[in-house]
Amino acid sequence: PYTLSEKEEHVITELSLSGVTGWNRYFTEVMSRAKYELDGQSLNQGQILKYLYSADRDQRQRAADAFTRGLHDLSHTSTYVFNMLAAHKRSLDKMRGYPSWVASRNLSNELDDADVEALVGAVTSRYDIVQRYYRLHKKLLGHDQLYDYDRYAPVMDEEWHVHWDEAREMVMESFEKFDPRVATIATKFFEGHWIDAALAPNKRSGAFSAGTVPSAHPYILMNYTGTLRDVMTLAHELGHGVHQYVSRQQGYLQASTPLTTAEMASTFCEMLVFDSVMAELDDPRVRLANRIEKISDTFATVFRQISMNRFEDAMHTACRTEGELSKDRLSELW
């Protein structure tokens, strides 16, 4: 019911190249090229973010301050891009007749609005769980107070560096134990050089697996720094990649899956590796440290994402009632 006429859809698609698609590309390139000055180094986003996981609290604080300064310098650009994207969505939603700002996203994920509202309500009603965790985290770290740069602090001073070849072996062994067919497909990503993992100047941060078309294989982008978390990220993205690889047989129109389905494969593969790692650990301190890290990542997946959703709700609502939003207004909503 939200599809327009063929001519209107054609116009929207053509204009998107210089509109919403162009703005998204511009924002990605700006953020990828941004530099953050830390201890005499000029770092990109992927490089500086790893220091937020450092066991050195002073280093975490310096990294957080440097990252904040860098983002502040980009605030005019990011605010303008944000407003352009929000305005585009507002106009498109109005043209298509969507009842709310989130309706199109829920539809693409094949979810009912009521189900999403139930999830949001369930999570926001239990923020006390996160508060309890942070109280425990503070106790384990031995701090009187936690700050934003302490959220991902490890509870052990020793840092575990995992070489790329070792990470590959850890992931492949876990996949092989589960099902050799999964390992066989995952091997193609390594041997075919379908993974871009090395840190590089002007490279975007984060990680994702990009499904292409049935006639081509998926590609994985990540920023590997040698932490155990990076090993889990590798397993996570390979879960997406294997899923996308086998989905190609469904054909172009059916190969893609909604986000809710896609994340099942990736999270499952990530947990395969986590369970394998835990099975090999005997030191109770190391086991505790890894469990704390996994809990932290899980909270980021569940509670942080819902918090982002709450900001998006406030932002889109304000955009549709107030018009273009200033940097200060966006900060207030955040």
ABEGO torsion letter per residue (X at the ends): XABBBAAAAAAAAAAAAABAAAAAAAAAAAAAABBBBBGGBBBBAAAAAAAAABABAAAAAAAAAAAAAAAAAAAAAAAAAAAAAAAAAAAAAAAAGBABAAAAAAAAAGBBAAAAAAAAAAAAAAAAAAAAAAAAAAAAAGBABBBAAAAABBABABBBBBBAAAAAAAAAAAAAAABAAAAAAAAAAAAAGABBABBBBGBBBEBBBBBBBAABBBBBBBBBAGBAAAAAAAAAAAAAAAAAAAAAAAEAAAABBBAAAAAAAAAAAAAAAAAAAAAABABAAAAAAAAAAAAAAAAAAAAAAAAAAAAAAAAAAAAAAAEBBBAAAAAAAX
